[in-house]
Amino acid sequence: MIDKCLFPAAGYGTRFLPATKVMPKEMLPILDRPLIQYGVEEAFEAGMTQMAMVTGRGKRALEDHFDVNYELEHQIRGTKKESLLASIDRLIDNCTFSYTRQLEMLGLGHAILTGERLVGHEPFGVVLADDLCVGSPVGIMAQMATIYERHQCSVIAVEEVPEQDIHKYGVIGGTPIDDDVIQVSEMVEKPSAEEAPGNLAIIGRYILTPDIFDILRRTPPGTGGEIQITDALREQAEQGKVIAYRFKGRRFDCGSPSGFVAATNHFYHLSTR
């Protein structure tokens, strides 16, 4: 059982300025709950109860959201509005939350390395909250936990992307084990379509083994001058220790306005059925 999930949440969310000037992008709401809560709910569904968040300056709202608000709860106690807090209360009651700060924005790999003190020496999940995923029949992290139990190595979620979008992602190549599982042999961060080993792109869901931290410590800056998790995973892949999983479900890129609107429409239609 994987018990811990890491949430890198220190980014600035510049694609949503000025809305994210003072509000963390992870707190942008899709209907009645913020992106970060959807991510925590997905991890909790997968059996993870220790939520570790790597934050930055101006991110106190994340901590406050997963905490008790005595004044608000007193005001709505006994009213119909009390039930509106049921979803967040369930997480607060059943999960623990820990936080550390990424002092410099040096890439996703650096953010994950910053979370080492919270995770310790055990396998852990990683959720990027601005990739909002809807799994079927269960959440993406629950699906990946099953894959990890079978293969006992790092697992990354992938999906096919159009050729014109390949340069935005880490892209994998490898040998199919079955229809949805690939033994990864190569990984390239943000390649051109001509350089890419295929069209399967990594999205913001990972299960990582703890040796990734030692690899990240010796990984030099890569694309964009940042420490890339893709570069560290490549070293694991060379040892046959990375599985890519084509998840069952749908992913919304809520780091972009178009993806955010699509997710809002999707959840709105679900709520009106």
C-alpha positions in Angstrom: 0.0 0.0 0.0 1.4 3.4 -1.0 0.5 5.8 1.8 2.0 9.1 0.7 1.3 11.5 -2.1 3.4 14.5 -3.0 1.9 17.7 -4.5 4.3 20.1 -6.2 2.5 23.4 -5.8 5.0 26.1 -5.9 4.5 27.4 -9.4 3.3 30.9 -10.2 0.5 30.1 -12.6 1.5 32.8 -15.0 -1.0 31.7 -17.7 -3.8 32.8 -15.4 -2.5 36.3 -14.4 -3.8 38.5 -13.0 -6.1 36.0 -11.2 -3.1 34.2 -9.8 -1.3 37.3 -8.7 -2.3 36.6 -5.1 -4.3 33.4 -5.4 -2.5 30.1 -5.9 -3.4 28.5 -9.3 -4.1 25.3 -7.3 -7.0 27.1 -5.6 -8.7 28.0 -8.8 -12.2 26.5 -8.5 -13.8 24.0 -10.8 -17.4 24.5 -9.8 -17.5 24.1 -6.0 -14.0 23.0 -5.1 -10.4 24.0 -6.0 -8.1 22.0 -8.2 -5.9 20.9 -5.3 -8.9 19.3 -3.6 -9.7 17.2 -6.7 -6.1 16.0 -6.6 -6.2 15.1 -2.9 -9.5 13.3 -3.4 -8.0 11.2 -6.2 -5.0 10.3 -4.0 -7.2 9.4 -1.1 -9.3 7.2 -3.3 -6.1 5.3 -4.1 -5.5 4.7 -0.4 -3.1 7.5 0.2 -3.7 9.4 3.4 -0.4 11.3 4.0 -0.5 14.4 1.7 2.8 16.2 1.3 2.8 19.6 -0.4 5.7 21.5 -1.8 4.6 25.1 -1.8 6.1 28.6 -2.2 5.6 32.2 -1.3 2.0 33.3 -1.4 0.6 29.8 -1.0 -0.9 30.0 2.5 -4.4 29.4 1.1 -3.5 25.8 0.4 -2.7 25.2 4.1 -5.8 27.1 5.2 -8.1 25.1 2.9 -7.1 21.8 4.5 -7.7 23.2 8.0 -10.7 23.9 10.3 -12.4 27.3 9.9 -14.1 27.7 13.3 -15.8 31.0 12.5 -17.3 29.8 9.2 -18.4 26.5 10.6 -20.0 28.2 13.6 -21.9 30.6 11.2 -23.4 27.8 9.1 -23.9 25.1 11.8 -27.5 23.8 11.7 -28.2 25.3 8.3 -28.5 23.7 4.9 -25.1 25.1 4.0 -23.4 22.9 6.6 -23.5 20.0 4.2 -21.4 22.0 1.6 -18.3 21.3 3.7 -18.8 17.5 3.8 -16.2 16.8 1.0 -13.4 18.8 2.6 -14.3 17.7 6.1 -13.9 14.1 5.0 -10.3 14.8 3.8 -9.4 16.7 6.9 -10.7 13.9 9.2 -9.0 11.1 7.3 -5.7 12.6 6.0 -2.7 14.3 7.4 -1.1 17.3 5.6 2.5 18.4 5.7 4.2 21.3 3.9 7.6 22.5 2.9 8.7 25.3 0.6 10.5 25.3 -2.6 12.7 28.4 -2.2 13.6 28.6 -5.9 11.7 27.5 -9.0 14.2 25.1 -10.5 11.9 22.7 -12.2 9.6 19.7 -11.3 12.5 17.5 -10.5 13.8 20.0 -8.0 10.3 20.4 -6.5 10.0 16.6 -6.0 13.5 16.5 -4.5 12.4 19.3 -2.1 9.7 17.0 -0.9 12.1 14.2 0.1 12.0 15.3 3.8 8.2 14.8 3.8 8.1 11.5 1.9 11.0 9.6 3.4 12.4 6.3 2.0 9.3 4.7 0.6 7.4 4.7 -2.7 5.0 7.7 -3.2 2.6 9.2 -5.5 2.9 12.5 -7.3 -0.1 14.6 -8.4 0.2 17.8 -10.4 -3.1 19.5 -9.5 -3.4 21.5 -12.7 -3.8 18.2 -14.6 -7.4 17.4 -13.5 -8.1 13.7 -14.2 -11.4 11.8 -14.3 -10.8 8.1 -14.1 -13.1 5.3 -15.2 -14.1 3.2 -13.4 -11.7 4.4 -10.6 -9.4 7.4 -10.4 -6.0 7.5 -12.2 -3.9 7.1 -9.1 -6.0 4.1 -8.0 -5.4 2.5 -11.4 -1.6 3.3 -11.2 -1.4 1.9 -7.7 -2.6 -1.5 -9.1 0.1 -1.3 -11.8 2.7 -0.5 -9.1 1.7 -3.5 -7.1 2.2 -5.7 -10.1 5.6 -4.4 -11.3 7.1 -2.8 -8.1 8.9 0.1 -10.0 8.2 3.7 -11.0 4.9 4.2 -12.9 4.1 7.2 -15.1 0.7 8.0 -16.7 0.8 8.7 -20.4 -1.7 9.6 -23.1 -1.5 10.1 -26.9 -1.2 13.8 -27.9 -1.4 15.4 -31.3 1.8 15.9 -33.2 1.6 19.7 -32.9 1.6 19.4 -29.1 4.4 16.9 -28.6 6.9 19.7 -27.9 5.0 20.6 -24.7 5.6 17.3 -22.9 8.0 14.6 -21.9 7.6 11.8 -24.4 8.3 8.1 -23.9 9.2 5.2 -26.1 9.3 1.5 -25.2 8.0 -2.0 -25.6 4.3 -2.8 -24.9 3.6 -5.3 -22.2 -0.1 -5.3 -22.9 -2.6 -2.9 -24.4 -2.2 -0.3 -21.6 1.3 -0.9 -20.1 4.6 -0.1 -21.7 8.1 -1.0 -20.5 9.8 2.4 -21.0 13.2 2.4 -22.7 13.6 6.0 -23.7 12.3 9.4 -22.5 12.8 12.9 -24.0 11.7 16.1 -22.4 9.8 18.5 -24.8 11.2 17.1 -28.1 10.3 18.3 -31.5 7.9 16.0 -33.4 10.8 14.7 -35.4 12.9 13.9 -32.4 10.2 12.3 -30.3 10.2 8.5 -29.8 6.4 8.4 -30.3 3.3 10.3 -29.3 2.8 9.1 -25.8 3.2 12.1 -23.5 3.7 12.0 -19.7 1.0 13.7 -17.7 0.9 14.9 -14.1 0.6 11.5 -12.4 3.5 9.4 -11.1 4.3 6.7 -8.6 8.0 6.9 -7.8 10.4 4.7 -6.0 12.6 6.4 -3.4 15.8 5.9 -5.3 14.6 8.8 -7.5 15.9 11.2 -4.9 19.5 10.1 -5.2 19.2 10.3 -9.0 17.7 13.8 -8.8 20.6 15.0 -6.6 23.0 14.2 -9.4 20.8 15.2 -12.3 22.1 18.3 -14.0 19.8 21.0 -15.3 18.2 20.1 -18.6 15.6 21.7 -20.8 14.9 25.3 -19.8 17.8 25.2 -17.3 15.6 23.2 -14.9 16.0 19.9 -13.1 13.7 17.7 -15.1 12.0 14.6 -13.5 12.1 13.1 -17.1 15.9 13.1 -17.0 15.9 11.3 -13.7 13.3 8.8 -14.8 15.4 8.1 -17.9 18.1 6.7 -15.6 15.6 4.4 -14.0 14.3 3.4 -17.4 17.7 2.3 -18.6 17.6 -0.2 -15.7 14.2 -1.4 -16.7 12.5 0.2 -13.8 9.9 2.5 -15.3 6.5 1.5 -16.5 4.2 3.8 -18.6 0.5 3.3 -18.1 -2.2 4.5 -20.6 -4.8 5.4 -18.1 -8.6 4.8 -18.5 -10.3 8.2 -18.2 -9.9 11.8 -19.3 -7.4 14.5 -18.4 -8.0 18.2 -18.5 -5.0 20.6 -18.7 -6.3 23.2 -16.2 -3.0 25.0 -16.4 -4.4 26.5 -19.6 -7.6 28.6 -19.9 -9.0 26.3 -22.6 -8.5 23.2 -20.5 -9.9 25.0 -17.4 -13.1 25.9 -19.3 -13.4 22.4 -20.7 -13.1 20.9 -17.2 -15.7 23.4 -15.8 -18.1 22.5 -18.5 -17.5 18.7 -18.0 -18.2 18.9 -14.2 -21.1 21.3 -14.7 -22.9 18.8 -17.0 -22.2 16.0 -14.6 -23.7 18.0 -11.8 -26.9 18.6 -13.7 -27.6 15.0 -14.7 
